[in-house]
Amino acid sequence: MDARPDRAPAGDPPTFEPVRAASPGWVAVLLIAGPVLWVAALIVVAFALKYGEVVEIALGVVLVSFLAALAVLIPGRGRRVREEEAS
């Protein structure tokens, strides 16, 4: 039987243990950045409601770039998997 390294062994479930604790300065930055990002999101929503056509164009550009990335990455992954299985 082939052991699968991508599966966790039976027993206790895995737990997350950070490599190191966040420094107090970093925690403070995150506590300030959170509300600032919410305000920025509200501004973006207000812009989107006012200029809907621009948002539609931007979403179209994002969709096309996403599909182009998939078209490039999926065949590359397939080649890599075949190479790994062959070796």
PDB file with SEQRES, HELIX, SHEET and CRYST1 records, atoms N, CA, C and O in Angstrom:
SEQRES   1 A   87  MET ASP ALA ARG PRO ASP ARG ALA PRO ALA GLY ASP PRO          
SEQRES   2 A   87  PRO THR PHE GLU PRO VAL ARG ALA ALA SER PRO GLY TRP          
SEQRES   3 A   87  VAL ALA VAL LEU LEU ILE ALA GLY PRO VAL LEU TRP VAL          
SEQRES   4 A   87  ALA ALA LEU ILE VAL VAL ALA PHE ALA LEU LYS TYR GLY          
SEQRES   5 A   87  GLU VAL VAL GLU ILE ALA LEU GLY VAL VAL LEU VAL SER          
SEQRES   6 A   87  PHE LEU ALA ALA LEU ALA VAL LEU ILE PRO GLY ARG GLY          
SEQRES   7 A   87  ARG ARG VAL ARG GLU GLU GLU ALA SER                          
HELIX    1 AA1 PRO A   24  LYS A   50  1                                  27    
HELIX    2 AA2 GLY A   52  ALA A   86  1                                  35    
CRYST1    1.000    1.000    1.000  90.00  90.00  90.00 P 1           1          
ATOM      1  N   MET A   1       0.843  -1.181   0.000  1.00  0.00           N  
ATOM      2  CA  MET A   1       0.000   0.000   0.000  1.00  0.00           C  
ATOM      3  C   MET A   1       0.887   1.242   0.000  1.00  0.00           C  
ATOM      4  O   MET A   1       1.880   1.306   0.724  1.00  0.00           O  
ATOM      5  N   ASP A   2       0.525   2.206  -0.802  1.00  0.00           N  
ATOM      6  CA  ASP A   2       1.327   3.422  -0.977  1.00  0.00           C  
ATOM      7  C   ASP A   2       0.915   4.459   0.064  1.00  0.00           C  
ATOM      8  O   ASP A   2      -0.246   4.866   0.105  1.00  0.00           O  
ATOM      9  N   ALA A   3       1.852   4.889   0.902  1.00  0.00           N  
ATOM     10  CA  ALA A   3       1.567   5.919   1.907  1.00  0.00           C  
ATOM     11  C   ALA A   3       1.507   7.274   1.226  1.00  0.00           C  
ATOM     12  O   ALA A   3       2.356   7.593   0.394  1.00  0.00           O  
ATOM     13  N   ARG A   4       0.514   8.067   1.575  1.00  0.00           N  
ATOM     14  CA  ARG A   4       0.358   9.392   0.970  1.00  0.00           C  
ATOM     15  C   ARG A   4       0.911  10.434   1.930  1.00  0.00           C  
ATOM     16  O   ARG A   4       0.383  10.600   3.029  1.00  0.00           O  
ATOM     17  N   PRO A   5       1.980  11.150   1.528  1.00  0.00           N  
ATOM     18  CA  PRO A   5       2.573  12.139   2.425  1.00  0.00           C  
ATOM     19  C   PRO A   5       1.700  13.372   2.618  1.00  0.00           C  
ATOM     20  O   PRO A   5       1.945  14.155   3.536  1.00  0.00           O  
ATOM     21  N   ASP A   6       0.677  13.565   1.767  1.00  0.00           N  
ATOM     22  CA  ASP A   6      -0.155  14.754   1.908  1.00  0.00           C  
ATOM     23  C   ASP A   6      -1.296  14.558   2.901  1.00  0.00           C  
ATOM     24  O   ASP A   6      -2.093  15.474   3.101  1.00  0.00           O  
ATOM     25  N   ARG A   7      -1.389  13.405   3.517  1.00  0.00           N  
ATOM     26  CA  ARG A   7      -2.436  13.138   4.498  1.00  0.00           C  
ATOM     27  C   ARG A   7      -1.837  13.132   5.901  1.00  0.00           C  
ATOM     28  O   ARG A   7      -0.730  12.638   6.118  1.00  0.00           O  
ATOM     29  N   ALA A   8      -2.581  13.683   6.838  1.00  0.00           N  
ATOM     30  CA  ALA A   8      -2.114  13.710   8.233  1.00  0.00           C  
ATOM     31  C   ALA A   8      -2.266  12.318   8.831  1.00  0.00           C  
ATOM     32  O   ALA A   8      -3.218  11.608   8.507  1.00  0.00           O  
ATOM     33  N   PRO A   9      -1.346  11.922   9.693  1.00  0.00           N  
ATOM     34  CA  PRO A   9      -1.479  10.619  10.344  1.00  0.00           C  
ATOM     35  C   PRO A   9      -2.680  10.611  11.276  1.00  0.00           C  
ATOM     36  O   PRO A   9      -3.111  11.654  11.766  1.00  0.00           O  
ATOM     37  N   ALA A  10      -3.213   9.419  11.513  1.00  0.00           N  
ATOM     38  CA  ALA A  10      -4.354   9.290  12.423  1.00  0.00           C  
ATOM     39  C   ALA A  10      -3.925   9.678  13.834  1.00  0.00           C  
ATOM     40  O   ALA A  10      -2.763   9.514  14.207  1.00  0.00           O  
ATOM     41  N   GLY A  11      -4.849  10.182  14.595  1.00  0.00           N  
ATOM     42  CA  GLY A  11      -4.533  10.593  15.965  1.00  0.00           C  
ATOM     43  C   GLY A  11      -5.021  11.992  16.223  1.00  0.00           C  
ATOM     44  O   GLY A  11      -6.080  12.387  15.737  1.00  0.00           O  
ATOM     45  N   ASP A  12      -4.255  12.748  16.988  1.00  0.00           N  
ATOM     46  CA  ASP A  12      -4.646  14.108  17.326  1.00  0.00           C  
ATOM     47  C   ASP A  12      -4.675  14.974  16.075  1.00  0.00           C  
ATOM     48  O   ASP A  12      -3.815  14.843  15.204  1.00  0.00           O  
ATOM     49  N   PRO A  13      -5.675  15.868  15.985  1.00  0.00           N  
ATOM     50  CA  PRO A  13      -5.709  16.757  14.822  1.00  0.00           C  
ATOM     51  C   PRO A  13      -4.557  17.751  14.876  1.00  0.00           C  
ATOM     52  O   PRO A  13      -4.110  18.117  15.963  1.00  0.00           O  
ATOM     53  N   PRO A  14      -4.073  18.191  13.724  1.00  0.00           N  
ATOM     54  CA  PRO A  14      -2.971  19.154  13.722  1.00  0.00           C  
ATOM     55  C   PRO A  14      -3.415  20.494  14.308  1.00  0.00           C  
ATOM     56  O   PRO A  14      -4.571  20.894  14.168  1.00  0.00           O  
ATOM     57  N   THR A  15      -2.502  21.163  14.949  1.00  0.00           N  
ATOM     58  CA  THR A  15      -2.788  22.482  15.521  1.00  0.00           C  
ATOM     59  C   THR A  15      -1.795  23.488  14.965  1.00  0.00           C  
ATOM     60  O   THR A  15      -0.674  23.142  14.593  1.00  0.00           O  
ATOM     61  N   PHE A  16      -2.234  24.743  14.917  1.00  0.00           N  
ATOM     62  CA  PHE A  16      -1.375  25.811  14.425  1.00  0.00           C  
ATOM     63  C   PHE A  16      -0.540  26.353  15.566  1.00  0.00           C  
ATOM     64  O   PHE A  16      -1.066  26.721  16.616  1.00  0.00           O  
ATOM     65  N   GLU A  17       0.764  26.401  15.352  1.00  0.00           N  
ATOM     66  CA  GLU A  17       1.672  26.994  16.322  1.00  0.00           C  
ATOM     67  C   GLU A  17       2.552  27.993  15.582  1.00  0.00           C  
ATOM     68  O   GLU A  17       3.385  27.589  14.770  1.00  0.00           O  
ATOM     69  N   PRO A  18       2.387  29.306  15.845  1.00  0.00           N  
ATOM     70  CA  PRO A  18       3.191  30.287  15.126  1.00  0.00           C  
ATOM     71  C   PRO A  18       4.672  30.129  15.443  1.00  0.00           C  
ATOM     72  O   PRO A  18       5.050  29.694  16.530  1.00  0.00           O  
ATOM     73  N   VAL A  19       5.491  30.489  14.477  1.00  0.00           N  
ATOM     74  CA  VAL A  19       6.936  30.403  14.664  1.00  0.00           C  
ATOM     75  C   VAL A  19       7.371  31.352  15.776  1.00  0.00           C  
ATOM     76  O   VAL A  19       8.188  31.009  16.631  1.00  0.00           O  
ATOM     77  N   ARG A  20       6.799  32.563  15.738  1.00  0.00           N  
ATOM     78  CA  ARG A  20       7.093  33.514  16.817  1.00  0.00           C  
ATOM     79  C   ARG A  20       5.864  34.389  17.027  1.00  0.00           C  
ATOM     80  O   ARG A  20       5.056  34.555  16.113  1.00  0.00           O  
ATOM     81  N   ALA A  21       5.720  34.938  18.200  1.00  0.00           N  
ATOM     82  CA  ALA A  21       4.583  35.798  18.513  1.00  0.00           C  
ATOM     83  C   ALA A  21       4.762  37.152  17.827  1.00  0.00           C  
ATOM     84  O   ALA A  21       5.884  37.614  17.616  1.00  0.00           O  
ATOM     85  N   ALA A  22       3.645  37.771  17.488  1.00  0.00           N  
ATOM     86  CA  ALA A  22       3.704  39.094  16.857  1.00  0.00           C  
ATOM     87  C   ALA A  22       4.176  40.112  17.882  1.00  0.00           C  
ATOM     88  O   ALA A  22       3.788  40.064  19.049  1.00  0.00           O  
ATOM     89  N   SER A  23       5.014  41.028  17.433  1.00  0.00           N  
ATOM     90  CA  SER A  23       5.517  42.063  18.332  1.00  0.00           C  
ATOM     91  C   SER A  23       4.389  43.044  18.652  1.00  0.00           C  
ATOM     92  O   SER A  23       3.452  43.183  17.866  1.00  0.00           O  
ATOM     93  N   PRO A  24       4.468  43.724  19.795  1.00  0.00           N  
ATOM     94  CA  PRO A  24       3.422  44.696  20.148  1.00  0.00           C  
ATOM     95  C   PRO A  24       3.273  45.801  19.105  1.00  0.00           C  
ATOM     96  O   PRO A  24       2.163  46.273  18.861  1.00  0.00           O  
ATOM     97  N   GLY A  25       4.370  46.213  18.492  1.00  0.00           N  
ATOM     98  CA  GLY A  25       4.300  47.236  17.450  1.00  0.00           C  
ATOM     99  C   GLY A  25       3.509  46.755  16.245  1.00  0.00           C  
ATOM    100  O   GLY A  25       2.713  47.505  15.680  1.00  0.00           O  
ATOM    101  N   TRP A  26       3.726  45.512  15.853  1.00  0.00           N  
ATOM    102  CA  TRP A  26       3.024  44.952  14.711  1.00  0.00           C  
ATOM    103  C   TRP A  26       1.535  44.812  15.024  1.00  0.00           C  
ATOM    104  O   TRP A  26       0.693  45.073  14.165  1.00  0.00           O  
ATOM    105  N   VAL A  27       1.214  44.411  16.226  1.00  0.00           N  
ATOM    106  CA  VAL A  27      -0.190  44.296  16.630  1.00  0.00           C  
ATOM    107  C   VAL A  27      -0.857  45.673  16.566  1.00  0.00           C  
ATOM    108  O   VAL A  27      -1.994  45.793  16.109  1.00  0.00           O  
ATOM    109  N   ALA A  28      -0.157  46.700  17.018  1.00  0.00           N  
ATOM    110  CA  ALA A  28      -0.708  48.058  16.984  1.00  0.00           C  
ATOM    111  C   ALA A  28      -0.940  48.507  15.544  1.00  0.00           C  
ATOM    112  O   ALA A  28      -1.964  49.120  15.242  1.00  0.00           O  
ATOM    113  N   VAL A  29       0.002  48.205  14.658  1.00  0.00           N  
ATOM    114  CA  VAL A  29      -0.158  48.565  13.250  1.00  0.00           C  
ATOM    115  C   VAL A  29      -1.394  47.887  12.668  1.00  0.00           C  
ATOM    116  O   VAL A  29      -2.165  48.513  11.941  1.00  0.00           O  
ATOM    117  N   LEU A  30      -1.582  46.617  12.987  1.00  0.00           N  
ATOM    118  CA  LEU A  30      -2.732  45.896  12.464  1.00  0.00           C  
ATOM    119  C   LEU A  30      -4.043  46.436  13.029  1.00  0.00           C  
ATOM    120  O   LEU A  30      -5.045  46.503  12.317  1.00  0.00           O  
ATOM    121  N   LEU A  31      -4.041  46.820  14.304  1.00  0.00           N  
ATOM    122  CA  LEU A  31      -5.252  47.371  14.909  1.00  0.00           C  
ATOM    123  C   LEU A  31      -5.620  48.718  14.300  1.00  0.00           C  
ATOM    124  O   LEU A  31      -6.798  49.071  14.243  1.00  0.00           O  
ATOM    125  N   ILE A  32      -4.637  49.462  13.851  1.00  0.00           N  
ATOM    126  CA  ILE A  32      -4.907  50.743  13.189  1.00  0.00           C  
ATOM    127  C   ILE A  32      -5.270  50.514  11.724  1.00  0.00           C  
ATOM    128  O   ILE A  32      -6.161  51.177  11.193  1.00  0.00           O  
ATOM    129  N   ALA A  33      -4.590  49.586  11.075  1.00  0.00           N  
ATOM    130  CA  ALA A  33      -4.804  49.355   9.647  1.00  0.00           C  
ATOM    131  C   ALA A  33      -6.183  48.775   9.354  1.00  0.00           C  
ATOM    132  O   ALA A  33      -6.749  49.052   8.296  1.00  0.00           O  
ATOM    133  N   GLY A  34      -6.731  47.987  10.257  1.00  0.00           N  
ATOM    134  CA  GLY A  34      -8.042  47.378  10.033  1.00  0.00           C  
ATOM    135  C   GLY A  34      -9.125  48.407   9.760  1.00  0.00           C  
ATOM    136  O   GLY A  34      -9.758  48.358   8.706  1.00  0.00           O  
ATOM    137  N   PRO A  35      -9.358  49.343  10.682  1.00  0.00           N  
ATOM    138  CA  PRO A  35     -10.379  50.363  10.423  1.00  0.00           C  
ATOM    139  C   PRO A  35     -10.067  51.239   9.207  1.00  0.00           C  
ATOM    140  O   PRO A  35     -10.979  51.652   8.491  1.00  0.00           O  
ATOM    141  N   VAL A  36      -8.790  51.519   8.973  1.00  0.00           N  
ATOM    142  CA  VAL A  36      -8.423  52.327   7.804  1.00  0.00           C  
ATOM    143  C   VAL A  36      -8.807  51.582   6.519  1.00  0.00           C  
ATOM    144  O   VAL A  36      -9.289  52.198   5.569  1.00  0.00           O  
ATOM    145  N   LEU A  37      -8.600  50.283   6.486  1.00  0.00           N  
ATOM    146  CA  LEU A  37      -8.967  49.499   5.309  1.00  0.00           C  
ATOM    147  C   LEU A  37     -10.478  49.459   5.114  1.00  0.00           C  
ATOM    148  O   LEU A  37     -10.955  49.456   3.979  1.00  0.00           O  
ATOM    149  N   TRP A  38     -11.239  49.427   6.213  1.00  0.00           N  
ATOM    150  CA  TRP A  38     -12.699  49.478   6.099  1.00  0.00           C  
ATOM    151  C   TRP A  38     -13.144  50.805   5.495  1.00  0.00           C  
ATOM    152  O   TRP A  38     -14.041  50.832   4.653  1.00  0.00           O  
ATOM    153  N   VAL A  39     -12.531  51.890   5.913  1.00  0.00           N  
ATOM    154  CA  VAL A  39     -12.870  53.203   5.353  1.00  0.00           C  
ATOM    155  C   VAL A  39     -12.524  53.226   3.864  1.00  0.00           C  
ATOM    156  O   VAL A  39     -13.298  53.737   3.054  1.00  0.00           O  
ATOM    157  N   ALA A  40     -11.379  52.682   3.507  1.00  0.00           N  
ATOM    158  CA  ALA A  40     -10.984  52.628   2.100  1.00  0.00           C  
ATOM    159  C   ALA A  40     -11.997  51.797   1.303  1.00  0.00           C  
ATOM    160  O   ALA A  40     -12.347  52.158   0.180  1.00  0.00           O  
ATOM    161  N   ALA A  41     -12.462  50.699   1.875  1.00  0.00           N  
ATOM    162  CA  ALA A  41     -13.459  49.870   1.192  1.00  0.00           C  
ATOM    163  C   ALA A  41     -14.759  50.640   0.993  1.00  0.00           C  
ATOM    164  O   ALA A  41     -15.389  50.530  -0.059  1.00  0.00           O  
ATOM    165  N   LEU A  42     -15.161  51.413   1.983  1.00  0.00           N  
ATOM    166  CA  LEU A  42     -16.375  52.219   1.843  1.00  0.00           C  
ATOM    167  C   LEU A  42     -16.219  53.268   0.749  1.00  0.00           C  
ATOM    168  O   LEU A  42     -17.163  53.537   0.007  1.00  0.00           O  
ATOM    169  N   ILE A  43     -15.040  53.856   0.647  1.00  0.00           N  
ATOM    170  CA  ILE A  43     -14.784  54.830  -0.419  1.00  0.00           C  
ATOM    171  C   ILE A  43     -14.862  54.151  -1.781  1.00  0.00           C  
ATOM    172  O   ILE A  43     -15.424  54.711  -2.722  1.00  0.00           O  
ATOM    173  N   VAL A  44     -14.306  52.954  -1.891  1.00  0.00           N  
ATOM    174  CA  VAL A  44     -14.353  52.213  -3.156  1.00  0.00           C  
ATOM    175  C   VAL A  44     -15.799  51.882  -3.521  1.00  0.00           C  
ATOM    176  O   VAL A  44     -16.181  51.990  -4.686  1.00  0.00           O  
ATOM    177  N   VAL A  45     -16.603  51.483  -2.544  1.00  0.00           N  
ATOM    178  CA  VAL A  45     -18.011  51.179  -2.817  1.00  0.00           C  
ATOM    179  C   VAL A  45     -18.746  52.435  -3.273  1.00  0.00           C  
ATOM    180  O   VAL A  45     -19.542  52.380  -4.211  1.00  0.00           O  
ATOM    181  N   ALA A  46     -18.489  53.558  -2.621  1.00  0.00           N  
ATOM    182  CA  ALA A  46     -19.121  54.812  -3.028  1.00  0.00           C  
ATOM    183  C   ALA A  46     -18.728  55.164  -4.461  1.00  0.00           C  
ATOM    184  O   ALA A  46     -19.570  55.604  -5.245  1.00  0.00           O  
ATOM    185  N   PHE A  47     -17.472  54.974  -4.801  1.00  0.00           N  
ATOM    186  CA  PHE A  47     -17.000  55.218  -6.162  1.00  0.00           C  
ATOM    187  C   PHE A  47     -17.704  54.285  -7.142  1.00  0.00           C  
ATOM    188  O   PHE A  47     -18.115  54.698  -8.227  1.00  0.00           O  
ATOM    189  N   ALA A  48     -17.835  53.020  -6.744  1.00  0.00           N  
ATOM    190  CA  ALA A  48     -18.463  52.032  -7.621  1.00  0.00           C  
ATOM    191  C   ALA A  48     -19.926  52.373  -7.873  1.00  0.00           C  
ATOM    192  O   ALA A  48     -20.422  52.184  -8.984  1.00  0.00           O  
ATOM    193  N   LEU A  49     -20.612  52.864  -6.871  1.00  0.00           N  
ATOM    194  CA  LEU A  49     -22.018  53.220  -7.045  1.00  0.00           C  
ATOM    195  C   LEU A  49     -22.173  54.440  -7.943  1.00  0.00           C  
ATOM    196  O   LEU A  49     -23.154  54.557  -8.678  1.00  0.00           O  
ATOM    197  N   LYS A  50     -21.211  55.340  -7.882  1.00  0.00           N  
ATOM    198  CA  LYS A  50     -21.287  56.553  -8.690  1.00  0.00           C  
ATOM    199  C   LYS A  50     -20.826  56.301 -10.127  1.00  0.00           C  
ATOM    200  O   LYS A  50     -21.412  56.835 -11.068  1.00  0.00           O  
ATOM    201  N   TYR A  51     -19.790  55.497 -10.296  1.00  0.00           N  
ATOM    202  CA  TYR A  51     -19.202  55.241 -11.610  1.00  0.00           C  
ATOM    203  C   TYR A  51     -19.301  53.749 -11.949  1.00  0.00           C  
ATOM    204  O   TYR A  51     -18.280  53.069 -12.062  1.00  0.00           O  
ATOM    205  N   GLY A  52     -20.500  53.251 -12.107  1.00  0.00           N  
ATOM    206  CA  GLY A  52     -20.731  51.824 -12.336  1.00  0.00           C  
ATOM    207  C   GLY A  52     -20.102  51.304 -13.611  1.00  0.00           C  
ATOM    208  O   GLY A  52     -19.621  50.171 -13.638  1.00  0.00           O  
ATOM    209  N   GLU A  53     -20.093  52.109 -14.681  1.00  0.00           N  
ATOM    210  CA  GLU A  53     -19.541  51.646 -15.952  1.00  0.00           C  
ATOM    211  C   GLU A  53     -18.052  51.364 -15.849  1.00  0.00           C  
ATOM    212  O   GLU A  53     -17.556  50.403 -16.437  1.00  0.00           O  
ATOM    213  N   VAL A  54     -17.343  52.194 -15.108  1.00  0.00           N  
ATOM    214  CA  VAL A  54     -15.904  51.993 -14.928  1.00  0.00           C  
ATOM    215  C   VAL A  54     -15.650  50.692 -14.182  1.00  0.00           C  
ATOM    216  O   VAL A  54     -14.721  49.951 -14.503  1.00  0.00           O  
ATOM    217  N   VAL A  55     -16.478  50.423 -13.187  1.00  0.00           N  
ATOM    218  CA  VAL A  55     -16.320  49.190 -12.412  1.00  0.00           C  
ATOM    219  C   VAL A  55     -16.583  47.976 -13.297  1.00  0.00           C  
ATOM    220  O   VAL A  55     -15.874  46.975 -13.194  1.00  0.00           O  
ATOM    221  N   GLU A  56     -17.593  48.050 -14.166  1.00  0.00           N  
ATOM    222  CA  GLU A  56     -17.868  46.936 -15.076  1.00  0.00           C  
ATOM    223  C   GLU A  56     -16.673  46.669 -15.987  1.00  0.00           C  
ATOM    224  O   GLU A  56     -16.312  45.514 -16.209  1.00  0.00           O  
ATOM    225  N   ILE A  57     -16.071  47.699 -16.504  1.00  0.00           N  
ATOM    226  CA  ILE A  57     -14.896  47.538 -17.364  1.00  0.00           C  
ATOM    227  C   ILE A  57     -13.741  46.922 -16.574  1.00  0.00           C  
ATOM    228  O   ILE A  57     -13.049  46.031 -17.065  1.00  0.00           O  
ATOM    229  N   ALA A  58     -13.541  47.403 -15.350  1.00  0.00           N  
ATOM    230  CA  ALA A  58     -12.461  46.867 -14.520  1.00  0.00           C  
ATOM    231  C   ALA A  58     -12.694  45.388 -14.214  1.00  0.00           C  
ATOM    232  O   ALA A  58     -11.753  44.595 -14.244  1.00  0.00           O  
ATOM    233  N   LEU A  59     -13.935  45.014 -13.922  1.00  0.00           N  
ATOM    234  CA  LEU A  59     -14.233  43.607 -13.659  1.00  0.00           C  
ATOM    235  C   LEU A  59     -14.004  42.759 -14.914  1.00  0.00           C  
ATOM    236  O   LEU A  59     -13.544  41.621 -14.825  1.00  0.00           O  
ATOM    237  N   GLY A  60     -14.322  43.312 -16.064  1.00  0.00           N  
ATOM    238  CA  GLY A  60     -14.054  42.599 -17.312  1.00  0.00           C  
ATOM    239  C   GLY A  60     -12.570  42.374 -17.519  1.00  0.00           C  
ATOM    240  O   GLY A  60     -12.155  41.290 -17.929  1.00  0.00           O  
ATOM    241  N   VAL A  61     -11.769  43.388 -17.238  1.00  0.00           N  
ATOM    242  CA  VAL A  61     -10.313  43.258 -17.366  1.00  0.00           C  
ATOM    243  C   VAL A  61      -9.784  42.208 -16.399  1.00  0.00           C  
ATOM    244  O   VAL A  61      -8.930  41.398 -16.762  1.00  0.00           O  
ATOM    245  N   VAL A  62     -10.290  42.220 -15.170  1.00  0.00           N  
ATOM    246  CA  VAL A  62      -9.863  41.227 -14.180  1.00  0.00           C  
ATOM    247  C   VAL A  62     -10.237  39.827 -14.641  1.00  0.00           C  
ATOM    248  O   VAL A  62      -9.430  38.905 -14.525  1.00  0.00           O  
ATOM    249  N   LEU A  63     -11.443  39.654 -15.160  1.00  0.00           N  
ATOM    250  CA  LEU A  63     -11.878  38.333 -15.630  1.00  0.00           C  
ATOM    251  C   LEU A  63     -11.002  37.840 -16.770  1.00  0.00           C  
ATOM    252  O   LEU A  63     -10.581  36.683 -16.772  1.00  0.00           O  
ATOM    253  N   VAL A  64     -10.724  38.697 -17.734  1.00  0.00           N  
ATOM    254  CA  VAL A  64      -9.885  38.297 -18.872  1.00  0.00           C  
ATOM    255  C   VAL A  64      -8.477  37.933 -18.407  1.00  0.00           C  
ATOM    256  O   VAL A  64      -7.908  36.946 -18.873  1.00  0.00           O  
ATOM    257  N   SER A  65      -7.910  38.722 -17.492  1.00  0.00           N  
ATOM    258  CA  SER A  65      -6.558  38.405 -17.018  1.00  0.00           C  
ATOM    259  C   SER A  65      -6.546  37.111 -16.211  1.00  0.00           C  
ATOM    260  O   SER A  65      -5.577  36.354 -16.272  1.00  0.00           O  
ATOM    261  N   PHE A  66      -7.618  36.849 -15.450  1.00  0.00           N  
ATOM    262  CA  PHE A  66      -7.713  35.599 -14.693  1.00  0.00           C  
ATOM    263  C   PHE A  66      -7.771  34.409 -15.646  1.00  0.00           C  
ATOM    264  O   PHE A  66      -7.073  33.415 -15.442  1.00  0.00           O  
ATOM    265  N   LEU A  67      -8.595  34.506 -16.683  1.00  0.00           N  
ATOM    266  CA  LEU A  67      -8.699  33.411 -17.647  1.00  0.00           C  
ATOM    267  C   LEU A  67      -7.385  33.207 -18.406  1.00  0.00           C  
ATOM    268  O   LEU A  67      -7.015  32.072 -18.706  1.00  0.00           O  
ATOM    269  N   ALA A  68      -6.687  34.288 -18.714  1.00  0.00           N  
ATOM    270  CA  ALA A  68      -5.389  34.162 -19.373  1.00  0.00           C  
ATOM    271  C   ALA A  68      -4.377  33.468 -18.457  1.00  0.00           C  
ATOM    272  O   ALA A  68      -3.593  32.634 -18.908  1.00  0.00           O  
ATOM    273  N   ALA A  69      -4.402  33.815 -17.186  1.00  0.00           N  
ATOM    274  CA  ALA A  69      -3.493  33.165 -16.234  1.00  0.00           C  
ATOM    275  C   ALA A  69      -3.799  31.677 -16.135  1.00  0.00           C  
ATOM    276  O   ALA A  69      -2.882  30.855 -16.107  1.00  0.00           O  
ATOM    277  N   LEU A  70      -5.088  31.321 -16.082  1.00  0.00           N  
ATOM    278  CA  LEU A  70      -5.450  29.903 -16.041  1.00  0.00           C  
ATOM    279  C   LEU A  70      -4.970  29.178 -17.296  1.00  0.00           C  
ATOM    280  O   LEU A  70      -4.469  28.056 -17.218  1.00  0.00           O  
ATOM    281  N   ALA A  71      -5.124  29.818 -18.440  1.00  0.00           N  
ATOM    282  CA  ALA A  71      -4.713  29.195 -19.697  1.00  0.00           C  
ATOM    283  C   ALA A  71      -3.214  28.926 -19.724  1.00  0.00           C  
ATOM    284  O   ALA A  71      -2.771  27.991 -20.390  1.00  0.00           O  
ATOM    285  N   VAL A  72      -2.439  29.717 -19.024  1.00  0.00           N  
ATOM    286  CA  VAL A  72      -0.990  29.532 -18.996  1.00  0.00           C  
ATOM    287  C   VAL A  72      -0.582  28.568 -17.879  1.00  0.00           C  
ATOM    288  O   VAL A  72       0.296  27.728 -18.075  1.00  0.00           O  
ATOM    289  N   LEU A  73      -1.210  28.686 -16.727  1.00  0.00           N  
ATOM    290  CA  LEU A  73      -0.772  27.919 -15.560  1.00  0.00           C  
ATOM    291  C   LEU A  73      -1.223  26.458 -15.571  1.00  0.00           C  
ATOM    292  O   LEU A  73      -0.473  25.587 -15.129  1.00  0.00           O  
ATOM    293  N   ILE A  74      -2.423  26.171 -16.064  1.00  0.00           N  
ATOM    294  CA  ILE A  74      -2.929  24.791 -16.020  1.00  0.00           C  
ATOM    295  C   ILE A  74      -2.068  23.845 -16.854  1.00  0.00           C  
ATOM    296  O   ILE A  74      -1.691  22.786 -16.352  1.00  0.00           O  
ATOM    297  N   PRO A  75      -1.740  24.175 -18.100  1.00  0.00           N  
ATOM    298  CA  PRO A  75      -0.856  23.254 -18.849  1.00  0.00           C  
ATOM    299  C   PRO A  75       0.530  23.111 -18.205  1.00  0.00           C  
ATOM    300  O   PRO A  75       1.117  22.029 -18.233  1.00  0.00           O  
ATOM    301  N   GLY A  76       1.047  24.190 -17.631  1.00  0.00           N  
ATOM    302  CA  GLY A  76       2.346  24.104 -16.960  1.00  0.00           C  
ATOM    303  C   GLY A  76       2.309  23.169 -15.766  1.00  0.00           C  
ATOM    304  O   GLY A  76       3.249  22.410 -15.532  1.00  0.00           O  
ATOM    305  N   ARG A  77       1.225  23.225 -15.017  1.00  0.00           N  
ATOM    306  CA  ARG A  77       1.083  22.324 -13.867  1.00  0.00           C  
ATOM    307  C   ARG A  77       0.977  20.875 -14.340  1.00  0.00           C  
ATOM    308  O   ARG A  77       1.550  19.972 -13.729  1.00  0.00           O  
ATOM    309  N   GLY A  78       0.248  20.661 -15.421  1.00  0.00           N  
ATOM    310  CA  GLY A  78       0.133  19.308 -15.963  1.00  0.00           C  
ATOM    311  C   GLY A  78       1.486  18.742 -16.372  1.00  0.00           C  
ATOM    312  O   GLY A  78       1.792  17.580 -16.102  1.00  0.00           O  
ATOM    313  N   ARG A  79       2.295  19.575 -17.026  1.00  0.00           N  
ATOM    314  CA  ARG A  79       3.649  19.129 -17.407  1.00  0.00           C  
ATOM    315  C   ARG A  79       4.485  18.805 -16.178  1.00  0.00           C  
ATOM    316  O   ARG A  79       5.209  17.810 -16.161  1.00  0.00           O  
ATOM    317  N   ARG A  80       4.387  19.650 -15.142  1.00  0.00           N  
ATOM    318  CA  ARG A  80       5.173  19.415 -13.933  1.00  0.00           C  
ATOM    319  C   ARG A  80       4.754  18.120 -13.243  1.00  0.00           C  
ATOM    320  O   ARG A  80       5.607  17.366 -12.777  1.00  0.00           O  
ATOM    321  N   VAL A  81       3.462  17.858 -13.175  1.00  0.00           N  
ATOM    322  CA  VAL A  81       2.981  16.628 -12.539  1.00  0.00           C  
ATOM    323  C   VAL A  81       3.460  15.412 -13.314  1.00  0.00           C  
ATOM    324  O   VAL A  81       3.891  14.426 -12.716  1.00  0.00           O  
ATOM    325  N   ARG A  82       3.388  15.474 -14.644  1.00  0.00           N  
ATOM    326  CA  ARG A  82       3.884  14.343 -15.444  1.00  0.00           C  
ATOM    327  C   ARG A  82       5.376  14.124 -15.235  1.00  0.00           C  
ATOM    328  O   ARG A  82       5.823  12.980 -15.159  1.00  0.00           O  
ATOM    329  N   GLU A  83       6.156  15.199 -15.139  1.00  0.00           N  
ATOM    330  CA  GLU A  83       7.593  15.070 -14.897  1.00  0.00           C  
ATOM    331  C   GLU A  83       7.861  14.464 -13.537  1.00  0.00           C  
ATOM    332  O   GLU A  83       8.753  13.626 -13.400  1.00  0.00           O  
ATOM    333  N   GLU A  84       7.101  14.872 -12.519  1.00  0.00           N  
ATOM    334  CA  GLU A  84       7.307  14.319 -11.181  1.00  0.00           C  
ATOM    335  C   GLU A  84       6.941  12.844 -11.132  1.00  0.00           C  
ATOM    336  O   GLU A  84       7.613  12.063 -10.459  1.00  0.00           O  
ATOM    337  N   GLU A  85       5.882  12.452 -11.839  1.00  0.00           N  
ATOM    338  CA  GLU A  85       5.488  11.046 -11.848  1.00  0.00           C  
ATOM    339  C   GLU A  85       6.481  10.197 -12.622  1.00  0.00           C  
ATOM    340  O   GLU A  85       6.673   9.024 -12.300  1.00  0.00           O  
ATOM    341  N   ALA A  86       7.117  10.773 -13.642  1.00  0.00           N  
ATOM    342  CA  ALA A  86       8.074  10.021 -14.446  1.00  0.00           C  
ATOM    343  C   ALA A  86       9.383   9.782 -13.690  1.00  0.00           C  
ATOM    344  O   ALA A  86      10.068   8.789 -13.934  1.00  0.00           O  
ATOM    345  N   SER A  87       9.726  10.675 -12.788  1.00  0.00           N  
ATOM    346  CA  SER A  87      11.016  10.511 -12.087  1.00  0.00           C  
ATOM    347  C   SER A  87      10.887   9.728 -10.815  1.00  0.00           C  
ATOM    348  O   SER A  87      11.880   9.510 -10.121  1.00  0.00           O  
TER     349      SER A  87                                                      
END                                                                             
